[in-house]
Amino acid sequence: MAHGTAHKAPPSAAGVVIIGGGVIGAGIAFHLAEAGVRDVLVLERDTPASGSSGKPIGGVRAQFSDPLNIRLGQHSLRAWREFGRRPGTDVGLEQVGYLFLLNRDEDVAAFGEASALQRELGVDSRLVGPREAQALCPYVDPSGFVAAAHSPGDGYALPEAAVLGYLRAARALGATVLSHCPVTGIDRDGDVLRAVRTPYGTVRTTTVICAAGAWSAGIAEMAGLRLPVTPLRRQIALTGPLAPRPPRIPFTLDFDSTLYFHNDNAGGLVLGLSDARQEPGFGREFSEEWLEPFREAAARVAPALAGMAPAGGGWAGLYEMTPDRNALIGEASGVSRFLYATGFSGHGFLQAPAVGEIMRDLFLGREPFLDVGPLSATRFEAAPSATAARPEAHII
């Protein structure tokens, strides 16, 4: 069954329980099962890819300012390109590139430095002028920005296809995936985990991996731990098929306003904006108030988009935000063993393949290809509300 088994009693015991059936949890399950880990159990409160991974199209890129994020994105891009072979699913990868439009001198300087760092690490990235940016994306008005950062190897893919592909392969390797099976409690005996509770039965286990996205803070609390993850609604609109059909364009973002747009694989465009007025919370209803700032920004950088209506409907989902907008990856201290991969603040899909490998290695006690110690949740212990624990500039 593509979406797992509903309302089935979980096994009485598991070697490891992964909480969350989105792309992070699914990727971890695949990498663990592929490495021969037995009794891998994935528990999903709804259906796989129903949370943050439900977005119709997800960007994939290595265009970041933090070298850790660059390398996570770069490593994952290689895996996305190979996804049809391993684990064996077409995820609709389109390497159309990313194009960040820049309107302030300080942003041009910051992106220029980041682009140089990206090139040092092997990422094809450079600054271009407004006219070259317009040649790449005919929708943009070259008078509306001063420069752009372009990385042609980036692009987008289909999150749901990736989640289901990972889970299908994990099941074939012996993992168990249960849908509609929320976690209601985590039992500890001193500093040792003993069990995970669900409405349909209790699972004895000594290892939990939290990949619960926007719901991760509540899962951590069940284990007596703290993960600073806040849910924040993000929305996109779909234009529906356009005539004439849009040209193939990069994933284009206006860094100043957070407006972005790209093709939708169905003859239309996806439109989005990170509305600064959005209050944290678990609401996932689509609404149109964010289209007002989108249209204001579009009038400056892409006037043809300013009058477009969401004729193809819209989508609302949750970002899993941390105070510095960087991921939380690691293993909790003070309890054995609670691992976590969450708080990706909008870039979990693009980093999922690399994170799956890293979590596999942390579980097995092996050294990962990348030291993710700086992404441990402990970075917030000295100043839990600090927003600059490990800043990342390339986040919208």
Disulfide bonds with the S-S distance in Angstrom:
none
